[in-house]
Amino acid sequence: MQYIERHIESMDWVTITLVICLLLVALAKHVYPREFLQFITLPISNKYFLVQGKTQQIFHLFNILLFIAQVFSVSLFIFLFFKVLQPETVQNNEYLFIQICTAYSVFVGVKFSIEKIIGTAFSLDTVINSYLFQKLSYRNLISLFIFILNLFLYYVIEPTGTILLFFVAAIIVFNGIALFYSYKTNRSLIMSNFFYFILYLCALEISPYFILYKTLI
């Protein structure tokens, strides 16, 4: 009988990261049960924005907990994308994951800062804060979907390039729908400043992701 050497890759750090994500979401639900219930019903109701949007700040602990979970969930998904489609780039799992987490956090932080600066420059702080709050909430919700997706891709099904690209397309569609509803909420302001809205859309919603895509590829 000929023995075949089998290489088993340790996934301990992935498990720990997913557990941390779960604990962050559970903590947010435990500390803010009413807000969390309204938050998860966003796909069918705007009650969360009507109630919490008036009083809750972007840097509220509830948003911070879910954003940290978002960073970990999205970074794990991006790491898996590299691992499947470009395995030659994955040499040190933990180090690459930390790089992705850092890059994603910096990307979101810089984009957020630029939008805040624009809001202050044009005296649109209230509108921009409301828009950023809505966008953050929708993306935190999408990150919960990505968290569940990571569980299946890491432990249940064998991820392939086709499967990953399908889910990437689904995430882009969900994000597009979220932006659409956010723009719909502010449609009166957008229509009265349509030219500036187009400039904003191209400069801060399309260009950064195109640059990020080119950088990754």
C-alpha positions, 0 to 999 in steps of 0.5 A: 500500500502506497501512502499519500502525504496529506497537507492539512492547513490550520484554520484556527485563526479563521475560527477565532476571527469568526467567533470574535465577529459573532461575539461582537454582534451578540454584544451589540444585540445584548446591549442594544436589543431594541436597536438591533431588532429595528436594524435587522428589519431594514430590508422591509422597514425604514423604522430604524432610520426614522427612530434611530437616525434622529438620535443615534450618532455614527460613532455610537457604540452600536455602530462601532461594534457592528463596523468592527465585525464588518471589517473582519467579515469582509476581510475574511471574504477578500482573503478567501478570494485571494486564496482561491483565485490567486493562491500564489499570493497567499504565503502567510495567512495571518499576515495577509489577513492583517494586511487586508483588514488594515487596507479595508479600514484605511480605505473606509476611513479615508473615504468617510473623512473626505465625505465629511470634509465635503459636507462641512465645506458645502454646509451640508453636515446634517444631510451628509451625516444622515447619508453616512449613517444610512450607508454604514447601517446598510453595509453593516447589515450586508456584512452579517450576510457575508459573515454567514457566507464565510461560515459556509465557504470555510467549513461547509462547501468547497469555494471555487472561482465561480462560486466566489464571483457569484457571491461578489456579484450578489454583494454588489447588487445588495450594495447597489440596492442599499444606495438606491434606497438611500438616494431615494430618501434624499431625492429632493435634495439630489434633484435640486443639486443634480449636477453636484450629485453626479460629480459626487457619484463619480468621484466618491462612489465609483472611482474609489472602488475602481481604483481599489479593484485595479490595485488588487488585480 
